[in-house]
Amino acid sequence: MTDALTRRTALGLLTAAAAAAPSVARAQSSPTIRIAAALSDPYAQPYYGLDSGMFKQAGLDVEVLTFSNAGQIIQACAGGSVDIGLADMIQIANAVERGLPYRFFAGAGLYTSSAPTTVLCVAKDSPVKTAKDLNGQTVAVVALSSISSLSVQQWLKANGADISTIKIYELPFAVMAPSLQHGTVAAAFLAEPFLSTAKDRVRWLGKAYDAIAKEFYIAAWFASKDWLAANPAVAKRLQTAVYDVARWSNANHDQTAVILSKYSKLGVDRIDAMTRAVFTTSLSPNLMQPVLDVAARYNLIKQPITARMLMASAAS
């Protein structure tokens, strides 16, 4: 056994122990915060905060629940089964248009063109070489009316495809690669850790997120205005902890790999091979507005909306 594996085994035992600790591990100074997460690295920050013990150190009593995508997270928040979640700009803008009083209070995963964690892919042996080759075909995204759906449509159009002939279909990340292999879909917007897991079975077609901007938030932390107003001190403590977790996660990929492996059931070696998410330590409207502008242009939101309208008053 190598030293690296020995170290990771030890880390795994430590993180498992932290997660399994009983009521002693739960701070008594605040109510339990139910946080929704997803098994994609840019959405996995809640797991990192929980298993590293950083939420506990901040005096936060946290329960993390797993969902397949941000659409389900928003539904869970609307139904009252969770208090906090991560979602993208379009999903929250749509929720606000439907009367749901959600606001972003902290930034999370950041997309950068130089290190993409989500890529439009086809099967390794697919005849599809260009966007135009997808005319009349089906393309999978993890959620409709989302950044993923918008960017794929924008990229297809910018590269000469006739998007009126292309069906955008919703699929969980976990089944995208098998669907490509079986021919169920012609292309899929595949994210880490599933992108690296499927690297021998898929081929990159394009960095679709670049069609929006070279850099923007993939996701940000949100809660209802009512929850934020009722829990201002807890919300501020959580925001501070989230940014502490961001700094720690960016600097400790070996340890977050162990945590992500625990929840996703992927091997640490697979996680080491993938492009890891970059987490931000602020919430900037400049990294939100490009998404909202393109969404309005393509009618994914009913009317233009400014990023500041979606931000909690204390967010920064």
ZAVOPA-977814 format. One record per residue (C-alpha): residue in three letters; x, y negated, z; residue number from 1. Coordinates in nm, 2 decimals, decimal comma, padded with zeros to 4 digits, m for minus. Layout:
REM ZAVOPA-977814
@res=ALA | px=X | py=Y | pz=Z | n=NUM
...
//
This chain:
REM ZAVOPA-977814
@res=MET | px=00,00 | py=00,00 | pz=00,00 | n=1
@res=THR | px=00,14 | py=m00,34 | pz=m00,09 | n=2
@res=ASP | px=00,19 | py=m00,63 | pz=00,15 | n=3
@res=ALA | px=m00,08 | py=m00,82 | pz=m00,04 | n=4
@res=LEU | px=m00,33 | py=m00,54 | pz=00,00 | n=5
@res=THR | px=m00,24 | py=m00,51 | pz=00,36 | n=6
@res=ARG | px=m00,30 | py=m00,88 | pz=00,42 | n=7
@res=ARG | px=m00,63 | py=m00,87 | pz=00,23 | n=8
@res=THR | px=m00,75 | py=m00,57 | pz=00,43 | n=9
@res=ALA | px=m00,68 | py=m00,77 | pz=00,75 | n=10
@res=LEU | px=m00,85 | py=m01,07 | pz=00,61 | n=11
@res=GLY | px=m01,15 | py=m00,86 | pz=00,51 | n=12
@res=LEU | px=m01,17 | py=m00,72 | pz=00,86 | n=13
@res=LEU | px=m01,16 | py=m01,07 | pz=01,01 | n=14
@res=THR | px=m01,42 | py=m01,21 | pz=00,78 | n=15
@res=ALA | px=m01,65 | py=m00,91 | pz=00,84 | n=16
@res=ALA | px=m01,61 | py=m00,94 | pz=01,21 | n=17
@res=ALA | px=m01,70 | py=m01,31 | pz=01,19 | n=18
@res=ALA | px=m02,01 | py=m01,24 | pz=00,99 | n=19
@res=ALA | px=m02,11 | py=m00,95 | pz=01,22 | n=20
@res=ALA | px=m02,07 | py=m01,14 | pz=01,54 | n=21
@res=PRO | px=m02,39 | py=m01,16 | pz=01,75 | n=22
@res=SER | px=m02,55 | py=m01,46 | pz=01,91 | n=23
@res=VAL | px=m02,21 | py=m01,57 | pz=02,05 | n=24
@res=ALA | px=m02,12 | py=m01,67 | pz=01,70 | n=25
@res=ARG | px=m02,42 | py=m01,90 | pz=01,67 | n=26
@res=ALA | px=m02,40 | py=m02,25 | pz=01,80 | n=27
@res=GLN | px=m02,66 | py=m02,35 | pz=02,05 | n=28
@res=SER | px=m02,64 | py=m02,72 | pz=01,97 | n=29
@res=SER | px=m02,85 | py=m02,71 | pz=01,66 | n=30
@res=PRO | px=m03,14 | py=m02,51 | pz=01,51 | n=31
@res=THR | px=m03,07 | py=m02,22 | pz=01,27 | n=32
@res=ILE | px=m03,00 | py=m02,35 | pz=00,92 | n=33
@res=ARG | px=m03,12 | py=m02,11 | pz=00,65 | n=34
@res=ILE | px=m02,89 | py=m02,16 | pz=00,35 | n=35
@res=ALA | px=m02,96 | py=m02,00 | pz=00,00 | n=36
@res=ALA | px=m02,66 | py=m01,89 | pz=m00,20 | n=37
@res=ALA | px=m02,59 | py=m01,70 | pz=m00,52 | n=38
@res=LEU | px=m02,32 | py=m01,45 | pz=m00,62 | n=39
@res=SER | px=m02,14 | py=m01,69 | pz=m00,86 | n=40
@res=ASP | px=m01,82 | py=m01,86 | pz=m00,73 | n=41
@res=PRO | px=m01,95 | py=m02,22 | pz=m00,78 | n=42
@res=TYR | px=m02,26 | py=m02,12 | pz=m00,57 | n=43
@res=ALA | px=m02,07 | py=m01,91 | pz=m00,32 | n=44
@res=GLN | px=m01,95 | py=m02,19 | pz=m00,09 | n=45
@res=PRO | px=m02,21 | py=m02,09 | pz=00,18 | n=46
@res=TYR | px=m02,04 | py=m01,75 | pz=00,22 | n=47
@res=TYR | px=m01,70 | py=m01,91 | pz=00,25 | n=48
@res=GLY | px=m01,82 | py=m02,14 | pz=00,52 | n=49
@res=LEU | px=m01,99 | py=m01,86 | pz=00,71 | n=50
@res=ASP | px=m01,72 | py=m01,60 | pz=00,69 | n=51
@res=SER | px=m01,43 | py=m01,84 | pz=00,75 | n=52
@res=GLY | px=m01,59 | py=m01,95 | pz=01,07 | n=53
@res=MET | px=m01,59 | py=m02,31 | pz=00,96 | n=54
@res=PHE | px=m01,97 | py=m02,36 | pz=01,00 | n=55
@res=LYS | px=m01,95 | py=m02,22 | pz=01,35 | n=56
@res=GLN | px=m01,65 | py=m02,44 | pz=01,43 | n=57
@res=ALA | px=m01,87 | py=m02,74 | pz=01,32 | n=58
@res=GLY | px=m02,13 | py=m02,63 | pz=01,57 | n=59
@res=LEU | px=m02,37 | py=m02,51 | pz=01,31 | n=60
@res=ASP | px=m02,59 | py=m02,20 | pz=01,35 | n=61
@res=VAL | px=m02,61 | py=m02,07 | pz=00,99 | n=62
@res=GLU | px=m02,80 | py=m01,79 | pz=00,82 | n=63
@res=VAL | px=m02,70 | py=m01,73 | pz=00,45 | n=64
@res=LEU | px=m02,96 | py=m01,56 | pz=00,22 | n=65
@res=THR | px=m02,87 | py=m01,44 | pz=m00,13 | n=66
@res=PHE | px=m03,07 | py=m01,52 | pz=m00,45 | n=67
@res=SER | px=m03,01 | py=m01,44 | pz=m00,82 | n=68
@res=ASN | px=m03,00 | py=m01,80 | pz=m00,94 | n=69
@res=ALA | px=m03,08 | py=m02,16 | pz=m00,86 | n=70
@res=GLY | px=m03,43 | py=m02,13 | pz=m00,99 | n=71
@res=GLN | px=m03,51 | py=m01,87 | pz=m00,72 | n=72
@res=ILE | px=m03,33 | py=m02,09 | pz=m00,46 | n=73
@res=ILE | px=m03,56 | py=m02,39 | pz=m00,54 | n=74
@res=GLN | px=m03,86 | py=m02,16 | pz=m00,51 | n=75
@res=ALA | px=m03,74 | py=m02,03 | pz=m00,18 | n=76
@res=CYS | px=m03,70 | py=m02,39 | pz=m00,05 | n=77
@res=ALA | px=m04,04 | py=m02,48 | pz=m00,18 | n=78
@res=GLY | px=m04,19 | py=m02,18 | pz=00,00 | n=79
@res=GLY | px=m04,02 | py=m02,26 | pz=00,33 | n=80
@res=SER | px=m03,80 | py=m01,95 | pz=00,35 | n=81
@res=VAL | px=m03,48 | py=m02,15 | pz=00,33 | n=82
@res=ASP | px=m03,38 | py=m02,50 | pz=00,44 | n=83
@res=ILE | px=m03,08 | py=m02,57 | pz=00,22 | n=84
@res=GLY | px=m02,97 | py=m02,46 | pz=m00,12 | n=85
@res=LEU | px=m02,74 | py=m02,53 | pz=m00,42 | n=86
@res=ALA | px=m02,88 | py=m02,62 | pz=m00,76 | n=87
@res=ASP | px=m02,80 | py=m02,82 | pz=m01,07 | n=88
@res=MET | px=m02,91 | py=m03,17 | pz=m01,16 | n=89
@res=ILE | px=m03,18 | py=m03,07 | pz=m01,41 | n=90
@res=GLN | px=m03,35 | py=m02,82 | pz=m01,18 | n=91
@res=ILE | px=m03,37 | py=m03,07 | pz=m00,90 | n=92
@res=ALA | px=m03,49 | py=m03,35 | pz=m01,14 | n=93
@res=ASN | px=m03,76 | py=m03,12 | pz=m01,26 | n=94
@res=ALA | px=m03,86 | py=m03,03 | pz=m00,90 | n=95
@res=VAL | px=m03,88 | py=m03,40 | pz=m00,81 | n=96
@res=GLU | px=m04,10 | py=m03,46 | pz=m01,11 | n=97
@res=ARG | px=m04,33 | py=m03,19 | pz=m00,98 | n=98
@res=GLY | px=m04,35 | py=m03,37 | pz=m00,65 | n=99
@res=LEU | px=m04,10 | py=m03,17 | pz=m00,45 | n=100
@res=PRO | px=m03,91 | py=m03,42 | pz=m00,23 | n=101
@res=TYR | px=m03,55 | py=m03,28 | pz=m00,28 | n=102
@res=ARG | px=m03,23 | py=m03,48 | pz=m00,25 | n=103
@res=PHE | px=m02,87 | py=m03,39 | pz=m00,31 | n=104
@res=PHE | px=m02,65 | py=m03,46 | pz=00,00 | n=105
@res=ALA | px=m02,31 | py=m03,30 | pz=m00,10 | n=106
@res=GLY | px=m02,12 | py=m03,20 | pz=m00,41 | n=107
@res=ALA | px=m02,03 | py=m02,83 | pz=m00,47 | n=108
@res=GLY | px=m01,88 | py=m02,65 | pz=m00,78 | n=109
@res=LEU | px=m01,72 | py=m02,87 | pz=m01,05 | n=110
@res=TYR | px=m01,70 | py=m02,78 | pz=m01,42 | n=111
@res=THR | px=m01,37 | py=m02,88 | pz=m01,58 | n=112
@res=SER | px=m01,30 | py=m02,80 | pz=m01,95 | n=113
@res=SER | px=m00,94 | py=m02,71 | pz=m01,87 | n=114
@res=ALA | px=m01,06 | py=m02,42 | pz=m01,64 | n=115
@res=PRO | px=m01,41 | py=m02,31 | pz=m01,75 | n=116
@res=THR | px=m01,58 | py=m02,06 | pz=m01,52 | n=117
@res=THR | px=m01,88 | py=m02,02 | pz=m01,76 | n=118
@res=VAL | px=m01,84 | py=m01,94 | pz=m02,13 | n=119
@res=LEU | px=m02,08 | py=m01,86 | pz=m02,41 | n=120
@res=CYS | px=m01,99 | py=m01,50 | pz=m02,51 | n=121
@res=VAL | px=m02,07 | py=m01,23 | pz=m02,76 | n=122
@res=ALA | px=m02,00 | py=m00,86 | pz=m02,76 | n=123
@res=LYS | px=m01,64 | py=m00,76 | pz=m02,84 | n=124
@res=ASP | px=m01,75 | py=m00,60 | pz=m03,17 | n=125
@res=SER | px=m02,02 | py=m00,86 | pz=m03,25 | n=126
@res=PRO | px=m02,03 | py=m01,00 | pz=m03,61 | n=127
@res=VAL | px=m02,11 | py=m01,34 | pz=m03,47 | n=128
@res=LYS | px=m01,82 | py=m01,58 | pz=m03,53 | n=129
@res=THR | px=m01,99 | py=m01,92 | pz=m03,53 | n=130
@res=ALA | px=m02,29 | py=m02,10 | pz=m03,38 | n=131
@res=LYS | px=m02,46 | py=m02,07 | pz=m03,72 | n=132
@res=ASP | px=m02,44 | py=m01,69 | pz=m03,70 | n=133
@res=LEU | px=m02,68 | py=m01,71 | pz=m03,40 | n=134
@res=ASN | px=m02,97 | py=m01,84 | pz=m03,62 | n=135
@res=GLY | px=m03,27 | py=m01,62 | pz=m03,56 | n=136
@res=GLN | px=m03,11 | py=m01,45 | pz=m03,27 | n=137
@res=THR | px=m03,16 | py=m01,44 | pz=m02,89 | n=138
@res=VAL | px=m02,92 | py=m01,61 | pz=m02,64 | n=139
@res=ALA | px=m02,92 | py=m01,54 | pz=m02,27 | n=140
@res=VAL | px=m02,88 | py=m01,80 | pz=m01,99 | n=141
@res=VAL | px=m02,92 | py=m01,75 | pz=m01,62 | n=142
@res=ALA | px=m03,21 | py=m02,00 | pz=m01,58 | n=143
@res=LEU | px=m03,43 | py=m02,19 | pz=m01,82 | n=144
@res=SER | px=m03,46 | py=m02,57 | pz=m01,78 | n=145
@res=SER | px=m03,11 | py=m02,58 | pz=m01,63 | n=146
@res=ILE | px=m02,76 | py=m02,70 | pz=m01,71 | n=147
@res=SER | px=m02,68 | py=m02,36 | pz=m01,87 | n=148
@res=SER | px=m02,98 | py=m02,37 | pz=m02,10 | n=149
@res=LEU | px=m02,93 | py=m02,74 | pz=m02,19 | n=150
@res=SER | px=m02,56 | py=m02,70 | pz=m02,26 | n=151
@res=VAL | px=m02,61 | py=m02,39 | pz=m02,48 | n=152
@res=GLN | px=m02,87 | py=m02,57 | pz=m02,69 | n=153
@res=GLN | px=m02,65 | py=m02,88 | pz=m02,72 | n=154
@res=TRP | px=m02,35 | py=m02,68 | pz=m02,82 | n=155
@res=LEU | px=m02,55 | py=m02,48 | pz=m03,08 | n=156
@res=LYS | px=m02,69 | py=m02,79 | pz=m03,24 | n=157
@res=ALA | px=m02,35 | py=m02,97 | pz=m03,23 | n=158
@res=ASN | px=m02,19 | py=m02,67 | pz=m03,41 | n=159
@res=GLY | px=m02,45 | py=m02,65 | pz=m03,69 | n=160
@res=ALA | px=m02,70 | py=m02,39 | pz=m03,56 | n=161
@res=ASP | px=m03,07 | py=m02,43 | pz=m03,62 | n=162
@res=ILE | px=m03,19 | py=m02,41 | pz=m03,26 | n=163
@res=SER | px=m03,55 | py=m02,40 | pz=m03,37 | n=164
@res=THR | px=m03,49 | py=m02,04 | pz=m03,48 | n=165
@res=ILE | px=m03,30 | py=m01,93 | pz=m03,17 | n=166
@res=LYS | px=m03,47 | py=m01,79 | pz=m02,86 | n=167
@res=ILE | px=m03,32 | py=m01,88 | pz=m02,52 | n=168
@res=TYR | px=m03,39 | py=m01,60 | pz=m02,28 | n=169
@res=GLU | px=m03,34 | py=m01,58 | pz=m01,90 | n=170
@res=LEU | px=m03,13 | py=m01,30 | pz=m01,76 | n=171
@res=PRO | px=m02,93 | py=m01,25 | pz=m01,44 | n=172
@res=PHE | px=m02,56 | py=m01,28 | pz=m01,48 | n=173
@res=ALA | px=m02,51 | py=m00,91 | pz=m01,37 | n=174
@res=VAL | px=m02,70 | py=m00,77 | pz=m01,67 | n=175
@res=MET | px=m02,57 | py=m01,01 | pz=m01,94 | n=176
@res=ALA | px=m02,26 | py=m00,81 | pz=m02,05 | n=177
@res=PRO | px=m02,46 | py=m00,48 | pz=m02,07 | n=178
@res=SER | px=m02,73 | py=m00,66 | pz=m02,27 | n=179
@res=LEU | px=m02,46 | py=m00,79 | pz=m02,51 | n=180
@res=GLN | px=m02,33 | py=m00,44 | pz=m02,55 | n=181
@res=HIS | px=m02,67 | py=m00,29 | pz=m02,61 | n=182
@res=GLY | px=m02,76 | py=m00,56 | pz=m02,86 | n=183
@res=THR | px=m03,06 | py=m00,69 | pz=m02,65 | n=184
@res=VAL | px=m02,92 | py=m01,04 | pz=m02,68 | n=185
@res=ALA | px=m02,67 | py=m01,17 | pz=m02,94 | n=186
@res=ALA | px=m02,49 | py=m01,41 | pz=m02,70 | n=187
@res=ALA | px=m02,49 | py=m01,49 | pz=m02,33 | n=188
@res=PHE | px=m02,37 | py=m01,78 | pz=m02,12 | n=189
@res=LEU | px=m02,17 | py=m01,57 | pz=m01,88 | n=190
@res=ALA | px=m02,02 | py=m01,70 | pz=m01,55 | n=191
@res=GLU | px=m01,75 | py=m01,58 | pz=m01,31 | n=192
@res=PRO | px=m01,71 | py=m01,33 | pz=m01,15 | n=193
@res=PHE | px=m01,91 | py=m01,15 | pz=m01,42 | n=194
@res=LEU | px=m01,71 | py=m01,31 | pz=m01,70 | n=195
@res=SER | px=m01,38 | py=m01,16 | pz=m01,59 | n=196
@res=THR | px=m01,54 | py=m00,83 | pz=m01,51 | n=197
@res=ALA | px=m01,66 | py=m00,80 | pz=m01,87 | n=198
@res=LYS | px=m01,34 | py=m00,94 | pz=m02,03 | n=199
@res=ASP | px=m01,28 | py=m00,61 | pz=m02,21 | n=200
@res=ARG | px=m01,63 | py=m00,59 | pz=m02,34 | n=201
@res=VAL | px=m01,70 | py=m00,95 | pz=m02,45 | n=202
@res=ARG | px=m01,54 | py=m01,22 | pz=m02,66 | n=203
@res=TRP | px=m01,55 | py=m01,60 | pz=m02,61 | n=204
@res=LEU | px=m01,76 | py=m01,79 | pz=m02,86 | n=205
@res=GLY | px=m01,74 | py=m02,14 | pz=m02,71 | n=206
@res=LYS | px=m01,72 | py=m02,36 | pz=m02,40 | n=207
@res=ALA | px=m02,08 | py=m02,47 | pz=m02,42 | n=208
@res=TYR | px=m02,05 | py=m02,70 | pz=m02,11 | n=209
@res=ASP | px=m01,82 | py=m02,92 | pz=m02,31 | n=210
@res=ALA | px=m02,12 | py=m03,03 | pz=m02,51 | n=211
@res=ILE | px=m02,24 | py=m03,22 | pz=m02,20 | n=212
@res=ALA | px=m01,91 | py=m03,36 | pz=m02,06 | n=213
@res=LYS | px=m01,56 | py=m03,24 | pz=m01,99 | n=214
@res=GLU | px=m01,63 | py=m03,27 | pz=m01,62 | n=215
@res=PHE | px=m01,95 | py=m03,26 | pz=m01,41 | n=216
@res=TYR | px=m02,11 | py=m03,09 | pz=m01,12 | n=217
@res=ILE | px=m02,22 | py=m02,73 | pz=m01,19 | n=218
@res=ALA | px=m02,41 | py=m02,74 | pz=m00,86 | n=219
@res=ALA | px=m02,46 | py=m02,96 | pz=m00,56 | n=220
@res=TRP | px=m02,61 | py=m02,91 | pz=m00,21 | n=221
@res=PHE | px=m02,98 | py=m03,02 | pz=m00,17 | n=222
@res=ALA | px=m03,25 | py=m03,02 | pz=00,10 | n=223
@res=SER | px=m03,59 | py=m03,18 | pz=00,13 | n=224
@res=LYS | px=m03,62 | py=m03,54 | pz=00,23 | n=225
@res=ASP | px=m03,83 | py=m03,42 | pz=00,53 | n=226
@res=TRP | px=m03,56 | py=m03,18 | pz=00,65 | n=227
@res=LEU | px=m03,29 | py=m03,44 | pz=00,61 | n=228
@res=ALA | px=m03,50 | py=m03,71 | pz=00,80 | n=229
@res=ALA | px=m03,58 | py=m03,46 | pz=01,08 | n=230
@res=ASN | px=m03,22 | py=m03,34 | pz=01,12 | n=231
@res=PRO | px=m02,99 | py=m03,64 | pz=01,04 | n=232
@res=ALA | px=m02,71 | py=m03,54 | pz=01,28 | n=233
@res=VAL | px=m02,72 | py=m03,18 | pz=01,17 | n=234
@res=ALA | px=m02,73 | py=m03,28 | pz=00,81 | n=235
@res=LYS | px=m02,42 | py=m03,51 | pz=00,86 | n=236
@res=ARG | px=m02,24 | py=m03,23 | pz=01,04 | n=237
@res=LEU | px=m02,32 | py=m02,99 | pz=00,76 | n=238
@res=GLN | px=m02,20 | py=m03,23 | pz=00,49 | n=239
@res=THR | px=m01,87 | py=m03,27 | pz=00,67 | n=240
@res=ALA | px=m01,84 | py=m02,89 | pz=00,71 | n=241
@res=VAL | px=m01,92 | py=m02,84 | pz=00,35 | n=242
@res=TYR | px=m01,64 | py=m03,06 | pz=00,24 | n=243
@res=ASP | px=m01,40 | py=m02,90 | pz=00,49 | n=244
@res=VAL | px=m01,50 | py=m02,56 | pz=00,34 | n=245
@res=ALA | px=m01,44 | py=m02,71 | pz=m00,01 | n=246
@res=ARG | px=m01,08 | py=m02,81 | pz=00,08 | n=247
@res=TRP | px=m01,01 | py=m02,48 | pz=00,25 | n=248
@res=SER | px=m01,16 | py=m02,28 | pz=m00,04 | n=249
@res=ASN | px=m00,96 | py=m02,47 | pz=m00,31 | n=250
@res=ALA | px=m00,64 | py=m02,40 | pz=m00,12 | n=251
@res=ASN | px=m00,71 | py=m02,04 | pz=m00,01 | n=252
@res=HIS | px=m00,82 | py=m01,83 | pz=m00,31 | n=253
@res=ASP | px=m00,67 | py=m01,52 | pz=m00,16 | n=254
@res=GLN | px=m00,90 | py=m01,54 | pz=00,14 | n=255
@res=THR | px=m01,21 | py=m01,65 | pz=m00,06 | n=256
@res=ALA | px=m01,15 | py=m01,36 | pz=m00,29 | n=257
@res=VAL | px=m01,19 | py=m01,12 | pz=00,01 | n=258
@res=ILE | px=m01,51 | py=m01,29 | pz=00,11 | n=259
@res=LEU | px=m01,66 | py=m01,30 | pz=m00,25 | n=260
@res=SER | px=m01,56 | py=m00,93 | pz=m00,29 | n=261
@res=LYS | px=m01,75 | py=m00,85 | pz=00,03 | n=262
@res=TYR | px=m02,08 | py=m00,99 | pz=m00,09 | n=263
@res=SER | px=m02,05 | py=m00,93 | pz=m00,47 | n=264
@res=LYS | px=m01,90 | py=m00,58 | pz=m00,43 | n=265
@res=LEU | px=m01,64 | py=m00,67 | pz=m00,69 | n=266
@res=GLY | px=m01,28 | py=m00,56 | pz=m00,63 | n=267
@res=VAL | px=m01,04 | py=m00,83 | pz=m00,51 | n=268
@res=ASP | px=m00,82 | py=m00,76 | pz=m00,81 | n=269
@res=ARG | px=m01,11 | py=m00,85 | pz=m01,04 | n=270
@res=ILE | px=m01,17 | py=m01,17 | pz=m00,85 | n=271
@res=ASP | px=m00,80 | py=m01,26 | pz=m00,86 | n=272
@res=ALA | px=m00,81 | py=m01,22 | pz=m01,24 | n=273
@res=MET | px=m01,09 | py=m01,47 | pz=m01,29 | n=274
@res=THR | px=m01,09 | py=m01,85 | pz=m01,32 | n=275
@res=ARG | px=m01,19 | py=m01,98 | pz=m00,97 | n=276
@res=ALA | px=m01,43 | py=m02,26 | pz=m00,90 | n=277
@res=VAL | px=m01,31 | py=m02,60 | pz=m00,80 | n=278
@res=PHE | px=m01,52 | py=m02,75 | pz=m00,51 | n=279
@res=THR | px=m01,56 | py=m03,12 | pz=m00,47 | n=280
@res=THR | px=m01,54 | py=m03,33 | pz=m00,15 | n=281
@res=SER | px=m01,78 | py=m03,60 | pz=m00,25 | n=282
@res=LEU | px=m02,11 | py=m03,66 | pz=m00,44 | n=283
@res=SER | px=m02,05 | py=m03,90 | pz=m00,73 | n=284
@res=PRO | px=m02,33 | py=m04,02 | pz=m00,96 | n=285
@res=ASN | px=m02,07 | py=m04,04 | pz=m01,24 | n=286
@res=LEU | px=m02,05 | py=m03,66 | pz=m01,23 | n=287
@res=MET | px=m02,43 | py=m03,62 | pz=m01,24 | n=288
@res=GLN | px=m02,55 | py=m03,87 | pz=m01,49 | n=289
@res=PRO | px=m02,42 | py=m03,71 | pz=m01,81 | n=290
@res=VAL | px=m02,63 | py=m03,40 | pz=m01,74 | n=291
@res=LEU | px=m02,94 | py=m03,61 | pz=m01,67 | n=292
@res=ASP | px=m02,89 | py=m03,82 | pz=m01,98 | n=293
@res=VAL | px=m02,86 | py=m03,52 | pz=m02,21 | n=294
@res=ALA | px=m03,16 | py=m03,35 | pz=m02,03 | n=295
@res=ALA | px=m03,38 | py=m03,65 | pz=m02,10 | n=296
@res=ARG | px=m03,27 | py=m03,66 | pz=m02,46 | n=297
@res=TYR | px=m03,38 | py=m03,30 | pz=m02,51 | n=298
@res=ASN | px=m03,69 | py=m03,34 | pz=m02,30 | n=299
@res=LEU | px=m03,58 | py=m03,10 | pz=m02,03 | n=300
@res=ILE | px=m03,69 | py=m03,37 | pz=m01,79 | n=301
@res=LYS | px=m04,00 | py=m03,58 | pz=m01,87 | n=302
@res=GLN | px=m03,84 | py=m03,92 | pz=m01,84 | n=303
@res=PRO | px=m03,50 | py=m04,07 | pz=m01,79 | n=304
@res=ILE | px=m03,38 | py=m04,06 | pz=m01,43 | n=305
@res=THR | px=m03,07 | py=m04,20 | pz=m01,25 | n=306
@res=ALA | px=m02,84 | py=m03,98 | pz=m01,04 | n=307
@res=ARG | px=m02,89 | py=m04,21 | pz=m00,74 | n=308
@res=MET | px=m03,26 | py=m04,13 | pz=m00,74 | n=309
@res=LEU | px=m03,17 | py=m03,77 | pz=m00,66 | n=310
@res=MET | px=m02,92 | py=m03,85 | pz=m00,39 | n=311
@res=ALA | px=m02,99 | py=m03,87 | pz=m00,02 | n=312
@res=SER | px=m02,93 | py=m04,22 | pz=00,12 | n=313
@res=ALA | px=m02,63 | py=m04,11 | pz=00,33 | n=314
@res=ALA | px=m02,47 | py=m03,90 | pz=00,06 | n=315
@res=SER | px=m02,12 | py=m03,99 | pz=m00,06 | n=316
//
